[in-house]
Amino acid sequence: MNHMRSNSAFQDATPSEEPHKSRRHGRFAWIGTAASLLLFGISLVVLWHIVSDVDSAELKSAFTAASLRQIGLAILLTAISYSLLTCYDALALRQLKLEVPYRTTALASFTSYAVSFTLGFPLLTAGTVRYWIYSSRGIKPGRVASLTVIAGVTFWLGMALVLGWSMISRADEVASLVYYTSIKLNQLIGLIAVLLVVGYLAWVSLKRRSVRIQGWRLELPGFRLSAAQLLIGAADVCAGAGVLFVLLPGTHNLSFETFLAIYIFAVMLGVASHAPGGLGVFEATILLALSSYPREPILGALLLYRLCYYLIPFVLALAFLGAYEILNRIGATRQSLEPDDIEPSSD
Protein backbone atom coordinates (compact mmCIF):
# COMPACT_ATOMS: atom_id res chain seq x y z
CA MET A 1 0.00 0.00 0.00
CA ASN A 2 1.38 3.42 -0.93
CA HIS A 3 2.13 5.96 1.74
CA MET A 4 -0.40 8.76 2.15
CA ARG A 5 0.53 12.13 3.58
CA SER A 6 -1.25 13.21 6.72
CA ASN A 7 -2.35 16.70 5.63
CA SER A 8 -6.02 16.51 4.82
CA ALA A 9 -7.84 18.81 2.43
CA PHE A 10 -11.17 17.35 3.47
CA GLN A 11 -11.68 17.69 7.21
CA ASP A 12 -14.48 17.41 9.71
CA ALA A 13 -16.50 20.48 10.42
CA THR A 14 -19.35 20.97 12.85
CA PRO A 15 -22.56 20.78 10.82
CA SER A 16 -25.32 23.20 11.65
CA GLU A 17 -28.18 21.56 13.47
CA GLU A 18 -30.60 24.45 13.46
CA PRO A 19 -34.09 23.09 12.72
CA HIS A 20 -35.11 25.90 10.37
CA LYS A 21 -32.02 25.32 8.20
CA SER A 22 -32.81 21.63 8.00
CA ARG A 23 -36.38 22.34 6.94
CA ARG A 24 -35.23 24.89 4.37
CA HIS A 25 -32.74 22.42 2.90
CA GLY A 26 -35.47 19.78 2.63
CA ARG A 27 -37.83 22.22 0.92
CA PHE A 28 -35.21 23.22 -1.65
CA ALA A 29 -34.38 19.55 -2.25
CA TRP A 30 -38.01 18.83 -3.08
CA ILE A 31 -38.18 21.83 -5.40
CA GLY A 32 -35.07 20.65 -7.23
CA THR A 33 -36.44 17.12 -7.56
CA ALA A 34 -39.77 18.38 -8.86
CA ALA A 35 -38.02 20.65 -11.40
CA SER A 36 -35.87 17.76 -12.61
CA LEU A 37 -38.89 15.49 -13.04
CA LEU A 38 -40.77 18.25 -14.87
CA LEU A 39 -37.84 18.84 -17.22
CA PHE A 40 -37.52 15.11 -17.87
CA GLY A 41 -41.24 14.76 -18.54
CA ILE A 42 -41.36 17.73 -20.92
CA SER A 43 -38.32 16.41 -22.78
CA LEU A 44 -39.92 12.99 -23.22
CA VAL A 45 -43.07 14.61 -24.63
CA VAL A 46 -41.01 16.74 -27.02
CA LEU A 47 -38.89 13.76 -28.04
CA TRP A 48 -41.97 11.63 -28.69
CA HIS A 49 -43.52 14.42 -30.77
CA ILE A 50 -40.33 14.73 -32.83
CA VAL A 51 -39.76 11.05 -33.51
CA SER A 52 -43.41 9.90 -33.74
CA ASP A 53 -43.46 10.39 -37.50
CA VAL A 54 -39.94 9.15 -38.16
CA ASP A 55 -39.81 6.50 -40.87
CA SER A 56 -38.33 3.34 -39.31
CA ALA A 57 -36.81 2.17 -42.60
CA GLU A 58 -35.10 5.52 -43.13
CA LEU A 59 -33.90 5.50 -39.51
CA LYS A 60 -32.37 2.04 -39.95
CA SER A 61 -30.73 3.21 -43.14
CA ALA A 62 -29.36 6.33 -41.41
CA PHE A 63 -28.08 4.26 -38.48
CA THR A 64 -26.18 1.89 -40.77
CA ALA A 65 -25.02 4.60 -43.19
CA ALA A 66 -22.10 5.72 -41.04
CA SER A 67 -18.79 4.96 -42.71
CA LEU A 68 -15.98 3.01 -41.09
CA ARG A 69 -14.03 6.27 -40.96
CA GLN A 70 -16.80 7.96 -38.96
CA ILE A 71 -17.08 5.04 -36.55
CA GLY A 72 -13.31 4.82 -36.19
CA LEU A 73 -13.05 8.55 -35.41
CA ALA A 74 -15.92 8.28 -32.93
CA ILE A 75 -14.21 5.41 -31.08
CA LEU A 76 -10.88 7.27 -31.10
CA LEU A 77 -12.46 10.44 -29.68
CA THR A 78 -14.29 8.37 -27.07
CA ALA A 79 -10.96 6.87 -25.99
CA ILE A 80 -9.42 10.36 -25.83
CA SER A 81 -12.33 11.67 -23.76
CA TYR A 82 -12.17 8.84 -21.22
CA SER A 83 -8.36 9.18 -21.06
CA LEU A 84 -8.78 12.84 -20.20
CA LEU A 85 -11.33 11.85 -17.54
CA THR A 86 -8.59 9.89 -15.76
CA CYS A 87 -6.77 13.21 -15.40
CA TYR A 88 -9.75 14.50 -13.40
CA ASP A 89 -8.98 11.93 -10.71
CA ALA A 90 -5.22 12.43 -11.00
CA LEU A 91 -5.56 16.18 -10.34
CA ALA A 92 -7.95 15.58 -7.45
CA LEU A 93 -5.55 13.07 -5.87
CA ARG A 94 -2.74 15.59 -6.19
CA GLN A 95 -4.83 18.24 -4.47
CA LEU A 96 -5.64 15.79 -1.66
CA LYS A 97 -1.94 14.81 -1.41
CA LEU A 98 -2.68 11.14 -2.01
CA GLU A 99 -0.20 8.95 -3.81
CA VAL A 100 -1.92 6.32 -5.94
CA PRO A 101 -0.47 4.44 -8.95
CA TYR A 102 -1.84 5.69 -12.26
CA ARG A 103 -3.14 2.23 -13.20
CA THR A 104 -5.39 2.34 -10.13
CA THR A 105 -6.44 5.90 -10.90
CA ALA A 106 -7.23 5.01 -14.51
CA LEU A 107 -9.29 1.97 -13.49
CA ALA A 108 -11.25 3.88 -10.84
CA SER A 109 -11.85 6.86 -13.11
CA PHE A 110 -12.84 4.96 -16.25
CA THR A 111 -15.16 2.53 -14.50
CA SER A 112 -16.79 5.17 -12.28
CA TYR A 113 -17.55 7.50 -15.18
CA ALA A 114 -18.68 4.74 -17.54
CA VAL A 115 -21.08 3.42 -14.89
CA SER A 116 -22.38 6.82 -13.73
CA PHE A 117 -22.84 8.11 -17.30
CA THR A 118 -25.11 5.16 -18.03
CA LEU A 119 -26.93 4.70 -14.71
CA GLY A 120 -27.10 8.35 -13.63
CA PHE A 121 -26.90 9.67 -10.04
CA PRO A 122 -23.13 10.30 -10.36
CA LEU A 123 -22.46 11.17 -6.71
CA LEU A 124 -23.84 7.78 -5.68
CA THR A 125 -22.77 5.52 -8.54
CA ALA A 126 -19.39 7.09 -9.29
CA GLY A 127 -18.62 7.49 -5.60
CA THR A 128 -19.44 3.83 -4.91
CA VAL A 129 -17.25 2.52 -7.73
CA ARG A 130 -14.41 4.85 -6.76
CA TYR A 131 -14.55 3.75 -3.13
CA TRP A 132 -14.61 0.10 -4.16
CA ILE A 133 -11.26 0.56 -5.92
CA TYR A 134 -9.57 3.30 -3.90
CA SER A 135 -10.36 1.68 -0.55
CA SER A 136 -7.83 -1.04 -1.40
CA ARG A 137 -5.24 1.77 -1.28
CA GLY A 138 -6.38 2.83 2.16
CA ILE A 139 -8.37 5.86 1.04
CA LYS A 140 -11.27 6.63 3.36
CA PRO A 141 -14.84 7.45 2.26
CA GLY A 142 -14.46 11.16 3.07
CA ARG A 143 -11.47 11.41 0.76
CA VAL A 144 -13.34 9.62 -2.02
CA ALA A 145 -16.22 12.08 -1.62
CA SER A 146 -13.82 15.02 -1.83
CA LEU A 147 -12.18 13.52 -4.92
CA THR A 148 -15.58 13.24 -6.59
CA VAL A 149 -16.36 16.89 -5.84
CA ILE A 150 -13.01 18.14 -7.19
CA ALA A 151 -13.51 16.06 -10.35
CA GLY A 152 -16.93 17.69 -10.73
CA VAL A 153 -15.35 21.14 -10.49
CA THR A 154 -13.01 20.16 -13.35
CA PHE A 155 -15.98 19.15 -15.48
CA TRP A 156 -17.91 22.38 -14.92
CA LEU A 157 -14.88 24.63 -15.42
CA GLY A 158 -14.24 23.02 -18.80
CA MET A 159 -17.91 23.27 -19.77
CA ALA A 160 -18.09 26.95 -18.84
CA LEU A 161 -14.94 27.86 -20.77
CA VAL A 162 -15.98 26.04 -23.96
CA LEU A 163 -19.54 27.38 -23.73
CA GLY A 164 -18.27 30.95 -23.35
CA TRP A 165 -15.90 30.62 -26.29
CA SER A 166 -18.46 29.03 -28.63
CA MET A 167 -21.30 31.38 -27.71
CA ILE A 168 -19.16 34.46 -28.27
CA SER A 169 -17.45 33.31 -31.47
CA ARG A 170 -20.54 31.76 -33.08
CA ALA A 171 -23.36 33.81 -31.56
CA ASP A 172 -24.98 34.43 -34.97
CA GLU A 173 -24.99 30.78 -36.04
CA VAL A 174 -26.40 29.62 -32.71
CA ALA A 175 -29.14 32.26 -32.94
CA SER A 176 -30.11 30.96 -36.40
CA LEU A 177 -30.54 27.43 -35.01
CA VAL A 178 -32.04 27.97 -31.56
CA TYR A 179 -35.42 29.69 -31.28
CA TYR A 180 -36.01 32.59 -28.87
CA THR A 181 -32.34 33.59 -28.89
CA SER A 182 -30.47 36.46 -30.48
CA ILE A 183 -26.88 37.34 -31.23
CA LYS A 184 -26.66 39.75 -28.31
CA LEU A 185 -28.26 37.29 -25.89
CA ASN A 186 -25.88 34.53 -26.95
CA GLN A 187 -22.89 36.84 -26.60
CA LEU A 188 -24.12 37.84 -23.14
CA ILE A 189 -24.41 34.17 -22.10
CA GLY A 190 -20.90 33.53 -23.41
CA LEU A 191 -19.52 36.57 -21.63
CA ILE A 192 -21.12 35.53 -18.33
CA ALA A 193 -19.65 32.04 -18.67
CA VAL A 194 -16.17 33.43 -19.30
CA LEU A 195 -16.46 35.91 -16.44
CA LEU A 196 -17.50 33.10 -14.08
CA VAL A 197 -14.39 31.12 -15.05
CA VAL A 198 -12.09 34.13 -14.71
CA GLY A 199 -13.73 35.09 -11.43
CA TYR A 200 -13.28 31.60 -10.03
CA LEU A 201 -9.61 31.50 -11.03
CA ALA A 202 -9.06 34.89 -9.41
CA TRP A 203 -10.93 33.81 -6.28
CA VAL A 204 -8.84 30.68 -5.69
CA SER A 205 -5.63 32.56 -6.57
CA LEU A 206 -5.85 35.23 -3.87
CA LYS A 207 -5.67 32.78 -0.97
CA ARG A 208 -6.59 29.25 0.01
CA ARG A 209 -10.29 28.66 -0.39
CA SER A 210 -12.51 26.00 1.08
CA VAL A 211 -16.16 25.05 0.91
CA ARG A 212 -18.39 23.14 3.32
CA ILE A 213 -20.41 20.24 1.95
CA GLN A 214 -22.75 18.33 4.26
CA GLY A 215 -20.67 19.25 7.28
CA TRP A 216 -17.32 18.55 5.60
CA ARG A 217 -14.64 21.10 4.81
CA LEU A 218 -13.04 20.77 1.36
CA GLU A 219 -10.01 22.84 0.41
CA LEU A 220 -10.20 23.88 -3.25
CA PRO A 221 -7.21 23.72 -5.61
CA GLY A 222 -5.16 26.89 -6.11
CA PHE A 223 -4.50 28.70 -9.38
CA ARG A 224 -2.08 26.23 -10.98
CA LEU A 225 -4.20 23.14 -10.40
CA SER A 226 -7.38 25.06 -11.26
CA ALA A 227 -5.84 26.18 -14.56
CA ALA A 228 -4.93 22.55 -15.29
CA GLN A 229 -8.51 21.55 -14.42
CA LEU A 230 -9.79 24.20 -16.82
CA LEU A 231 -7.70 23.01 -19.77
CA ILE A 232 -8.30 19.30 -19.19
CA GLY A 233 -12.03 19.83 -18.71
CA ALA A 234 -12.25 21.89 -21.91
CA ALA A 235 -10.33 19.28 -23.90
CA ASP A 236 -12.61 16.53 -22.58
CA VAL A 237 -15.77 18.45 -23.50
CA CYS A 238 -14.42 19.01 -27.03
CA ALA A 239 -13.55 15.33 -27.41
CA GLY A 240 -16.98 14.23 -26.15
CA ALA A 241 -18.74 16.63 -28.53
CA GLY A 242 -16.47 15.46 -31.32
CA VAL A 243 -17.81 11.91 -30.97
CA LEU A 244 -21.30 13.02 -31.98
CA PHE A 245 -20.07 15.64 -34.46
CA VAL A 246 -18.15 13.11 -36.60
CA LEU A 247 -21.21 10.82 -36.63
CA LEU A 248 -23.52 13.49 -38.05
CA PRO A 249 -24.40 13.09 -41.74
CA GLY A 250 -21.83 14.65 -44.02
CA THR A 251 -24.37 16.95 -45.65
CA HIS A 252 -24.58 19.31 -42.68
CA ASN A 253 -22.81 22.66 -42.79
CA LEU A 254 -22.40 23.18 -39.04
CA SER A 255 -19.12 24.48 -37.70
CA PHE A 256 -17.68 22.58 -34.75
CA GLU A 257 -17.78 25.71 -32.58
CA THR A 258 -21.51 26.13 -33.21
CA PHE A 259 -22.17 22.48 -32.49
CA LEU A 260 -20.21 22.75 -29.23
CA ALA A 261 -22.68 25.31 -27.88
CA ILE A 262 -25.65 23.08 -28.76
CA TYR A 263 -23.93 20.01 -27.31
CA ILE A 264 -23.12 21.74 -24.02
CA PHE A 265 -26.68 23.00 -23.57
CA ALA A 266 -27.93 19.45 -24.24
CA VAL A 267 -25.51 18.02 -21.67
CA MET A 268 -26.43 20.66 -19.08
CA LEU A 269 -30.15 20.00 -19.48
CA GLY A 270 -29.46 16.26 -19.26
CA VAL A 271 -27.56 16.77 -16.01
CA ALA A 272 -30.34 18.97 -14.63
CA SER A 273 -32.94 16.30 -15.41
CA HIS A 274 -31.04 13.64 -13.41
CA ALA A 275 -32.02 11.14 -16.12
CA PRO A 276 -29.44 8.36 -16.61
CA GLY A 277 -26.98 9.77 -19.13
CA GLY A 278 -29.44 12.59 -19.82
CA LEU A 279 -31.42 10.03 -21.83
CA GLY A 280 -34.31 11.63 -23.68
CA VAL A 281 -33.44 15.16 -22.60
CA PHE A 282 -30.13 15.20 -24.46
CA GLU A 283 -31.67 13.77 -27.64
CA ALA A 284 -34.66 16.13 -27.54
CA THR A 285 -32.38 19.16 -27.21
CA ILE A 286 -30.15 18.11 -30.11
CA LEU A 287 -33.12 17.29 -32.34
CA LEU A 288 -34.81 20.61 -31.57
CA ALA A 289 -31.64 22.61 -32.25
CA LEU A 290 -31.05 20.73 -35.51
CA SER A 291 -34.71 20.68 -36.56
CA SER A 292 -33.83 22.23 -39.92
CA TYR A 293 -32.01 19.02 -40.86
CA PRO A 294 -33.63 15.64 -41.72
CA ARG A 295 -34.60 13.86 -38.52
CA GLU A 296 -33.67 10.30 -39.42
CA PRO A 297 -29.94 10.93 -40.03
CA ILE A 298 -29.63 13.02 -36.86
CA LEU A 299 -31.46 10.39 -34.80
CA GLY A 300 -29.27 7.67 -36.33
CA ALA A 301 -26.17 9.65 -35.32
CA LEU A 302 -27.54 10.02 -31.78
CA LEU A 303 -28.09 6.26 -31.50
CA LEU A 304 -24.54 5.58 -32.68
CA TYR A 305 -23.27 8.18 -30.21
CA ARG A 306 -25.06 6.37 -27.37
CA LEU A 307 -23.49 3.13 -28.51
CA CYS A 308 -19.93 4.49 -28.79
CA TYR A 309 -19.81 6.84 -25.82
CA TYR A 310 -22.09 5.11 -23.32
CA LEU A 311 -22.87 1.46 -24.03
CA ILE A 312 -19.44 0.17 -25.11
CA PRO A 313 -17.57 1.89 -22.21
CA PHE A 314 -20.25 0.67 -19.79
CA VAL A 315 -19.81 -2.96 -20.91
CA LEU A 316 -16.02 -2.61 -20.72
CA ALA A 317 -16.29 -1.09 -17.24
CA LEU A 318 -18.39 -4.00 -16.01
CA ALA A 319 -15.84 -6.42 -17.46
CA PHE A 320 -12.96 -4.56 -15.79
CA LEU A 321 -14.76 -4.46 -12.45
CA GLY A 322 -15.53 -8.16 -12.69
CA ALA A 323 -11.90 -8.97 -13.50
CA TYR A 324 -10.73 -6.69 -10.68
CA GLU A 325 -12.95 -8.47 -8.15
CA ILE A 326 -11.92 -11.93 -9.40
CA LEU A 327 -8.23 -11.05 -9.13
CA ASN A 328 -8.78 -9.69 -5.61
CA ARG A 329 -10.58 -12.88 -4.59
CA ILE A 330 -7.82 -15.05 -6.09
CA GLY A 331 -5.18 -13.03 -4.23
CA ALA A 332 -7.08 -13.32 -0.95
CA THR A 333 -7.54 -17.05 -1.44
CA ARG A 334 -3.85 -17.56 -2.10
CA GLN A 335 -2.95 -15.65 1.03
CA SER A 336 -5.34 -17.74 3.11
CA LEU A 337 -3.89 -20.97 1.73
CA GLU A 338 -0.28 -20.04 2.41
CA PRO A 339 1.09 -22.13 5.33
CA ASP A 340 1.92 -20.19 8.42
CA ASP A 341 5.56 -19.89 9.30
CA ILE A 342 6.25 -22.48 11.99
CA GLU A 343 9.30 -22.04 14.09
CA PRO A 344 11.07 -25.32 14.91
CA SER A 345 10.76 -26.23 18.56
CA SER A 346 13.93 -26.64 20.57
CA ASP A 347 14.01 -29.42 23.15
N, C-alpha and C positions, 0 to 999 in steps of 0.2 A: 504494500500500500504506500502511495506517495505521501511525503510529508506535506502537511497543510499549515500555513502560517496562522498565528493566533489572532492577528488583528481582524476583527469582524466588521464588515460594512453593513451588516444586517443584524441589528441588536434589538433586545427587548426594550419595549417602552410601555409605560403604564397606560392602558387603554382607558378612554373615558367611559364611565359607567352611568352618566346622567341619563335618566329615563327619557327625557324629551328628545335627546339626541338619538337614542335608540329607535324611538318611534318615528322620528323624521327620516332616519336612514331606511327603515322598513317601508315607509310611504314612497320614497323616491325609488326604491328597488321595484316596487309594484308598478310604478309609472313606467319605468324603463322596460320592464317585462311586457307590459301591455303595449307599449309603443313598438317593441320588436315584433310581437305577434301580429299587430296591425300591419306593419310594413311587410311582413312575410305573407300575410293573407292577400294584401293588395297586389303584391308582386305575382303571386300564383294566379290571381284573376287576370292580370294583364298578360302573363305568359300564356295562359290558356286561350285568351282572346287572340293573341298573335299567332299561335301555332295551330289553332282549331281548323283552319282551312289550308294547312300545309299539305301538299300532295306527298303521300308516303313514298311513292315510286321515285319522285324527284329528290326527296330527302335521302333515300338510300343511295341514289346516284351521286348526290353531292357528298355524302359521307365517304363513299369509296373513290371519289374523284381525286383525292389528294395524291400528289406524286410522291415517289420515294424520297425525292429531295426535300419536300416539305416535311414529311414525317421524320426524316433524319435530322433536319434542322430543329424541329420541335423537341425531339428527344435530347439533342445536344444542349439546347437552351434550358431544358428541364434539369439536366445534370448540372449545368452551370449555376442555375438558381439554387438548387439544393446544396451545392458545394458552398455557395456564399452563405447559406443559412447556417452552416457549421461554424462560420466566422462569428455569427451572433453569439453562440455559446462561448466561443473562444474569448471574445472580448469581455463577456460577462464574467467568466472565470478569472480573467486577469484583473478586473475591477475588484472582485471578491478575494483576490490574492490566494487562489486555489490552484494547485499544480495538479493537472490531470493530463495523461497522455492524449495526444490528438486522436488516436484511434478510438478511444473511449468517447471523447467529445463528439467525433463525427457520428458514431453509432447512436449516441443519445440524441443528438440534434436531428439527424435524418429521420430516425424512427418516430420521435416525438412530433415533428412537424407533419410527416406523412400521415400519421394517425389522426392528429388534431385537425388537419385540413379536411379530412374525409368525414370524421365523426362529429366535428364541431366542439364547442365548449373547451377552448384551448387551455384555459387555466387549469381545468380538471384533467383533461386527457393528456395534454403535453406534460403537465406537472407530474402526473402519475408515471408516465413512461420515463421521464427524466430521472425521477427518484429511484425507480426500479434499477436503472443502470448506474447512476452516480452514487447510490448508497453503498455499492460494492467498493467504492473508493473512500468511504468514510464520510461522505458529505451528508449533512443533516437536512431534514425537511425544510427548515427555515432558509438555509442557503439555496436549496433548489427553488424555493418560491422566489427568492430575490433574483436568482439567475433568470427565471422566467419573466420577471418584470423588466429587467434590464434588456433582455432580448426583445421584448415588446416595444421598448423605447427605440431601439434600433430600427425596427420595422416602421414605426410611425414617423421617425425623422426622415427616413428615406422616402416614404410616401409623400410627405409634405414638400420636400425639396423638388421631387420630380413633378408633382402636381403644380407647384408654383411656376416652374420653368415652362411646362407645356401650356399652361393656361395663359401665360404672358406672351409666349412666342407664337402661339397658334390660336389666339383669342377669336379671330375672325372665322377660322375653319370650324372651331368648336361651336360657335354661335350658329353657323349654318346647319349644323347637324342636330343640336339639342334645342328643343322648343323652350320658349319662355326665358331665353338667355340673350345677352347682347355682348358686343365686343367689350364695352366698358365694364360690364358686370363680370365677365370672365377675367379681364385684367385685374379687377379689384380682388377677386377670389385668389388669383395667382399671387398678387402682391401681399395679401394677408398671410398666405401660406409661407412665403419667403420670409416675411417679417417675423412670423412665429419661430421659424428655424433660427434666424439670426438672433432673435431675442433669447431663445433657449441657450444657444451657444454662449452669448454674452453673460447670461445669468449664471451658468455653471463655471464660467471662467473667472469671475470676480473672487469667489471663495468657495470652499467646500459646501455643497448643498445636499440636503437629505429630505426625504419625504416619509410620511408615516402612513402605513397601509395595514389596516386591521390590527392596530396596536404594535406593529413592528416598525423599526426605524431603518430605512434603506438609504445608504449614502450613494448619491449619483456620481457617474463618471465625470472627470474634469474635462477641460477643453480638448486635449489631445485624443483621449479615448472617444469623446463625443463626436469629434470630427471624423474619426475612423468609422464610428457607427453610422454617421451621415452618409459617407461615401459607399460603404458596404450595403447599407439599406437601399440606397438609390440604384446601385448596380443590380441588386436582387430584384427590385421592382421592374427594372427595364428588361431583365432576362425573363421574368415571369410573363410580362406583357408580350415579349417577343415570341413566346410559345404560341399564343393565340394569333398573333399578327401574321406569322409565317404560314399558318393554316388557313387564313382567309383566302377566298377565291382570288385568283390573279387579276381579275378584271377591275378590282377596286382601285381607286385613286387616292386613298387615304395616305397621309404622311404618318410616319411612326410617332412623331411628337403629338399629333392630333389624337391618334389612337391611344396614346398613353393617358391622356386626360380622361377619355371615356372609360378606359380600363380601370383607372384608379377610383373613379366615382362608383363603378360597378362593384369593385372590391370593398369599398367603404360601406356601401349599402348592404352588401352581403354580410359584413362583419356586424353591422348594426342590427341586422335581422336575427342574428344568432342561429341561423339555419346552418346545418352541416355543410361546410365548404361554400356557404352562400348560395346553396342550390336553389334554383328558381329565381331568386332575387338577382343574382349576377347575370343569368341568361336574359331575364326580362329587360334589364338595363341596357345590355349590349344590343339586343334586338330593337329596342325603342330608339336608341341613338343611331343605329344603322338601318332605320326603317326605309330609307330611300334605296336600299339595295335589295336584291331578291332574298326572300326569307330562307329558302331551302339551303342554299350554299352557306349562309351565315350560321344556320342551325347545325348543319353538318360539321362546320369548323368548331363550333362550341362542343359538340359531342366528342370530337377527336381531342380537343383540348382537355376535356374531363378525363379522357382515357390516358393521355400522356402525362398530365400534370398531377392527377389525383389517384386514379385507379392503379396504374402500374407502380408508382412509388408506395402506395398503401400495401399492395400485395408483397412487394419486396421488403417493406418494413416488418410485416408480419412474419415473413420467412426469416429475417435477421433476428427478430426477437425470439422466435422459436429456436433457432440455432444457438443463440446466446444462452437461453435457459437450459437447453440440453447439455451444452458444454459445461455450464456451471454445475449441473447435477452430476455429470460424469466426474468432474474434478472433486466434488464433495464425496462421491462414492469411493473414489480412489483413496482419498485421505482417510476415510473411515475404515478401509480395508487394510491400510498399512499397519504392519505389526508394531506394537509399542516396543520401544527400546527397553530391553531387559538387562539389567546389570547382573553379571555373574556373582553368585553368592560366594563368600569366602568363609570356609570352615575354620 
